[in-house]
Amino acid sequence: MTDGRPVAQQSLAAARGIEMPDPDTLTGPQLEGWDCALCERRLIADQLLGTVEWTCGSRTREVELWVCRPLCGDGSDGA
């Protein structure tokens, strides 16, 4: 399903059926896009997994989560 969006604009998580990580369990470097949101390795080549809402104190913001390219072994298809 495309949820009314063109397939090209769907998140990688939606397209691959990957469950988005809980932002409260991610490290600072994962939330900032330095490390993979799935396997925690430093990103050299990356791709956008999708976005999550992350709350710190009383402030909530939308955070882009980035993952390895090609997709690391923690992706649901074992790539």
N, C-alpha and C positions, 0 to 999 in steps of 0.2 A: 504494500500500500504506500502511496506517496503523500497521504495527508493533505492533498491539494497542492503540494509543491512539486516542481519538476524533480525527477529522480536525481539529477545532478546536484540539487540543493539539499538532498536528504543527508543527514549526518552519517558518517561511517558506521556508527553504532547501530542506527536504525537499519541501514542497508545490509549489515552483516549479522544482525541479531545479537549484538554484544550488549551485555548489561552494563549500564553506566556505573562507574564506581561511586561510592558514597563520598562526597567531597570532604566530610568530616574525618575520613580515614586517610586522606592524602597528605603528603608532606608539602612544605612550602615550595620546593622546586617543582613538584608535580603540578601544583596549582598555578605556578607562574609560567609553566611551559618549558622548563629546562630539562625535566626528566619525564620519561614515559609515564602516563597515568595508569598503565596496566602493569608494567614490569619494573618500574623505577630506574631503568638504565638511563644514562645521560643521552639526550637526543642528538644525533648527528643529522639524519634525514628523518623528517617527521610528516605527519598528516593529522588533520583535525578529526578527533573522535566525535566530538559533539560538545554541547554546553550543559552546565549544571548551575543551579543556584547554590551559592555558598554564603553562609551567615557567620559573621564574626562580630560578637557583641550585638549591637542593635542594627548593624548595617548588613544588608543583603545585596550581593552583586552577582551578575552572571559571569561565569568563568569558562573560558574555552579550555578543553582538555585535549592534549596532544599525545600521540602515540608513535611508536616506531614505524618506519617505512622501509621495507615491507613490514607488514603487521607482525609483531612479536609473537612468541609462542603462547602468551597469555590471552590471545584473542580466542573467541569461542570455537573457531574452526581449526585451531591448532597450527595455523600457518607459521 
